[in-house]
Structure formats: C-alpha cells, structure tokens
C-alpha cells in the first residue's frame, strides 16, 4: 500500500499528465511494452488492443517491468 507521500506524487503526476492533454489508462492489464529501435513506443493490453505514445511510464514494480513486459534486447541495452 502506498504511503501518503507516494499518493501525493501520483496525484500531482496524474494532474500534470492530464493537464498536458495526455491520457492515463487505469486498471488496464498490460501484457507487453512495445519497442522500436530500443525505445518503448507503446503497450499491448490483455484485450489485444495497443496504445502508442511518446513516453511510456510503467507503474509496475521494476522486476515485472524488466522481466515480464520488456524484450530481452531492451533489458540488455539498459545494462552499462
């Protein structure tokens, strides 16, 4: 469960994102981060639909994001 500081940061971030005219997808099961030229460009949802954006933000923990959602080539590129 998120503490008050984490909740405040999330609220401020979501307000800024929506204020910039961007969308936030809540309660959406993401099955894959779509990459092109070693850059995250979109997401694939459990229902098979895809969404593309200039910036992709994962709210999943780091292990899930790196191990389950991204491709191995992207993970390898992140290692210095």
C-alpha positions in Angstrom: 0.0 0.0 0.0 1.3 3.4 -1.0 2.2 5.9 1.8 0.9 9.5 1.8 4.0 10.9 0.0 3.7 8.3 -2.8 0.0 9.0 -3.1 0.6 12.8 -3.3 3.3 12.3 -6.0 0.9 10.1 -8.0 -1.8 12.7 -7.8 0.5 15.5 -8.9 1.9 13.5 -11.7 -1.6 12.5 -13.0 -2.8 16.1 -12.7 0.2 17.3 -14.8 -0.2 14.5 -17.4 -4.0 15.2 -17.8 -3.3 18.9 -17.8 -0.9 18.4 -20.8 -3.8 16.8 -22.7 -2.5 13.2 -22.3 -4.4 10.1 -21.3 -3.9 7.8 -18.4 -5.3 4.2 -18.6 -6.4 3.0 -15.2 -7.0 -0.7 -14.3 -5.6 -1.8 -17.7 -3.8 -5.2 -17.8 -0.6 -4.6 -19.8 0.9 -7.7 -21.3 3.8 -6.2 -23.2 5.8 -3.0 -23.7 6.1 -2.4 -27.4 9.5 -1.3 -28.5 11.0 0.0 -31.7 14.7 0.7 -32.2 15.4 0.0 -28.5 12.8 2.6 -27.3 9.4 2.0 -25.6 6.8 3.3 -28.0 3.6 1.6 -26.8 1.8 -1.0 -24.8 -0.2 -4.1 -25.6 -3.2 -4.8 -23.4 -4.7 -8.1 -22.3 -7.7 -7.5 -24.6 -5.3 -7.3 -27.6 -5.6 -3.6 -28.2 -2.5 -1.4 -28.4 -1.8 2.1 -27.3 1.2 4.2 -28.6 2.8 7.3 -27.0 5.9 9.4 -27.0 6.5 8.5 -23.3 5.6 5.2 -21.6 5.5 5.1 -17.8 5.3 1.8 -16.0 3.6 1.7 -12.6 4.5 -2.0 -12.2 7.5 -2.8 -10.0 10.9 -2.9 -11.6 11.1 -6.7 -11.7 7.8 -7.1 -13.5 8.6 -4.2 -15.9 12.0 -5.6 -16.8 11.5 -9.3 -16.7 7.9 -9.8 -17.9 7.0 -6.8 -20.1 10.1 -5.7 -22.0 12.0 -7.7 -24.5 15.4 -9.2 -23.6 17.2 -6.9 -26.1 16.0 -3.8 -24.3 17.0 -5.2 -20.9 20.5 -5.8 -22.2 20.7 -2.3 -23.6 20.0 -0.9 -20.1 22.9 -2.6 -18.5 26.0 -0.4 -18.6 
